[in-house]
């Protein structure tokens, strides 16, 4: 196994052990904030529904990465030859996670816009904290993850070779195998 595999495994552990639990806690705190009951029920209901949607979509992303993406990335690193095990199509998996990330961030932006209104501007501290954490931590960490995968494709021969084999392309001939 190459050194890139160890670094990738460490980053996966960082996401799963540090970044994602922190975000999940911020989501829970924002949804269950006791101060929300002091505000208009209609506005609070919409706010809670939006945060619940963020929670659901974030949980979906985490599950997708835990069950599909992260094991697939490590499978590509650990394969001695692509003939031993079928190689996953990482491009499709990465596109799926990026789509989920964009959906979450669109909801976070909607939440930020809602929180900038007069009703919520000076209050809803936990909800503002949630938006800030997504805009700072989540965006930064997901950028690092996506950049790392891109760098592995460009600089790590074992990773690049097995990714191409997962697409059915001979990395040496660049021809599609049937």
C-alpha positions as CSV (number, residue, x, y, z in Angstrom):
1,X,0.0,0.0,0.0
2,X,1.4,3.4,-0.9
3,X,1.8,6.4,1.5
4,X,-1.2,8.1,-0.1
5,X,-3.4,5.3,1.1
6,X,-2.4,5.9,4.7
7,X,-2.9,9.7,4.4
8,X,-6.3,9.1,2.8
9,X,-7.4,6.7,5.6
10,X,-6.3,9.3,8.1
11,X,-8.4,12.0,6.4
12,X,-11.4,9.7,6.3
13,X,-11.0,9.1,10.0
14,X,-10.8,12.8,10.6
15,X,-14.0,13.4,8.7
16,X,-15.8,10.6,10.5
17,X,-14.4,11.1,14.0
18,X,-14.2,14.9,14.2
19,X,-15.9,16.9,11.4
20,X,-19.1,15.0,10.9
21,X,-20.0,14.5,14.6
22,X,-19.4,18.2,15.3
23,X,-21.8,19.1,12.5
24,X,-24.4,16.5,13.7
25,X,-24.2,18.0,17.2
26,X,-24.6,21.6,15.8
27,X,-27.7,20.4,13.8
28,X,-29.3,18.8,16.8
29,X,-28.6,21.9,19.0
30,X,-30.1,24.2,16.4
31,X,-33.2,22.1,15.9
32,X,-33.9,21.5,19.6
33,X,-33.0,25.0,20.8
34,X,-35.5,25.8,23.6
35,X,-35.5,29.5,22.8
36,X,-37.3,28.9,19.5
37,X,-40.6,28.4,21.4
38,X,-40.5,32.1,22.2
39,X,-41.1,33.1,18.6
40,X,-44.0,33.0,16.1
41,X,-45.0,29.4,15.6
42,X,-45.4,29.7,11.8
43,X,-41.9,31.2,11.3
44,X,-40.4,28.7,13.8
45,X,-42.1,25.7,12.0
46,X,-40.5,26.7,8.7
47,X,-37.1,27.2,10.4
48,X,-37.3,23.8,12.0
49,X,-38.4,22.1,8.8
50,X,-35.5,23.6,6.9
51,X,-33.0,22.5,9.6
52,X,-34.6,19.0,9.6
53,X,-34.1,18.8,5.9
54,X,-30.5,19.7,6.3
55,X,-30.2,17.0,9.0
56,X,-31.8,14.4,6.7
57,X,-29.6,15.3,3.7
58,X,-26.5,15.5,5.8
59,X,-27.2,12.1,7.3
60,X,-27.8,10.7,3.8
61,X,-24.4,12.1,2.7
62,X,-22.6,10.7,5.7
63,X,-24.2,7.3,5.2
64,X,-23.3,7.3,1.5
65,X,-19.7,8.1,2.2
66,X,-19.4,5.6,5.0
67,X,-21.0,2.7,3.1
68,X,-19.9,3.5,-0.5
69,X,-17.4,6.2,-1.1
70,X,-14.8,5.8,1.6
71,X,-14.6,2.0,1.3
72,X,-14.4,2.3,-2.5
73,X,-11.6,4.8,-2.3
74,X,-9.7,2.5,0.0
75,X,-10.5,-0.5,-2.2
76,X,-8.9,1.3,-5.1
77,X,-5.7,1.8,-3.1
78,X,-5.6,-1.7,-1.7
79,X,-6.2,-3.6,-5.0
80,X,-3.0,-5.3,-6.2
81,X,-4.5,-5.8,-9.5
82,X,-8.0,-4.8,-10.7
83,X,-8.6,-8.3,-11.9
84,X,-8.7,-9.6,-8.3
85,X,-11.8,-7.6,-7.4
86,X,-14.1,-5.4,-9.4
87,X,-13.1,-1.8,-9.1
88,X,-15.7,0.8,-8.3
89,X,-16.4,3.7,-10.5
90,X,-15.1,6.5,-8.3
91,X,-16.2,9.2,-10.7
92,X,-19.8,8.3,-10.3
93,X,-19.5,8.1,-6.5
94,X,-17.7,11.4,-6.2
95,X,-20.4,13.0,-8.4
96,X,-23.1,11.6,-6.2
97,X,-21.5,13.1,-3.1
98,X,-20.8,16.4,-4.7
99,X,-24.5,16.6,-5.7
100,X,-25.5,15.9,-2.1
101,X,-23.0,18.5,-0.8
102,X,-24.4,21.1,-3.2
103,X,-28.0,20.3,-2.1
104,X,-27.0,20.7,1.6
105,X,-25.2,24.0,0.9
106,X,-28.2,25.3,-1.0
107,X,-30.3,24.6,2.1
108,X,-27.7,26.2,4.4
109,X,-27.8,29.3,2.2
110,X,-31.6,29.3,2.4
111,X,-31.3,29.1,6.2
112,X,-28.7,31.9,6.2
113,X,-31.1,34.1,4.2
114,X,-33.9,33.3,6.5
115,X,-31.8,34.1,9.5
116,X,-30.8,37.5,8.0
117,X,-34.5,38.6,8.3
118,X,-35.6,40.9,11.1
119,X,-37.3,38.1,12.9
120,X,-34.1,36.1,13.3
121,X,-31.2,38.5,12.7
122,X,-30.2,39.3,16.3
123,X,-31.4,36.0,17.8
124,X,-31.2,32.3,16.8
125,X,-27.6,32.0,17.9
126,X,-27.4,28.3,17.6
127,X,-28.9,28.5,14.1
128,X,-26.4,31.1,13.1
129,X,-23.7,28.9,14.5
130,X,-24.9,26.0,12.4
131,X,-24.8,28.1,9.2
132,X,-21.3,29.4,10.1
133,X,-20.0,25.9,10.9
134,X,-21.3,24.6,7.5
135,X,-19.9,27.6,5.7
136,X,-16.5,27.4,7.4
137,X,-15.7,23.8,8.5
138,X,-17.9,21.7,6.1
139,X,-16.9,23.6,3.0
140,X,-13.3,23.7,3.9
141,X,-13.1,20.0,4.8
142,X,-15.0,18.9,1.7
143,X,-12.8,21.0,-0.5
144,X,-9.7,19.3,1.1
145,X,-11.3,15.9,0.5
146,X,-12.2,16.5,-3.2
147,X,-8.8,18.2,-3.8
148,X,-7.0,15.2,-2.2
149,X,-8.8,12.8,-4.5
150,X,-8.0,15.0,-7.5
151,X,-4.4,15.1,-6.5
152,X,-4.3,11.3,-6.1
153,X,-5.6,10.9,-9.6
154,X,-2.9,13.2,-10.9
155,X,0.1,12.1,-8.8
156,X,-0.5,8.6,-7.5
157,X,0.1,5.9,-10.1
158,X,-1.4,3.0,-8.2
159,X,-4.6,5.0,-7.5
160,X,-4.9,6.4,-11.0
161,X,-4.3,3.0,-12.6
162,X,-7.0,1.3,-10.5
163,X,-9.5,4.1,-11.0
164,X,-9.1,3.7,-14.7
165,X,-9.5,0.0,-14.5
166,X,-12.7,0.6,-12.5
167,X,-14.0,2.5,-15.6
168,X,-13.1,-0.4,-17.8
169,X,-10.2,1.5,-19.3
170,X,-6.7,0.1,-19.7
171,X,-4.6,2.8,-18.1
172,X,-1.7,2.1,-20.5
173,X,-3.6,1.9,-23.7
174,X,-6.5,4.2,-22.7
175,X,-8.9,1.9,-24.5
176,X,-12.2,0.7,-23.1
177,X,-12.2,-3.0,-22.2
178,X,-15.4,-4.9,-22.9
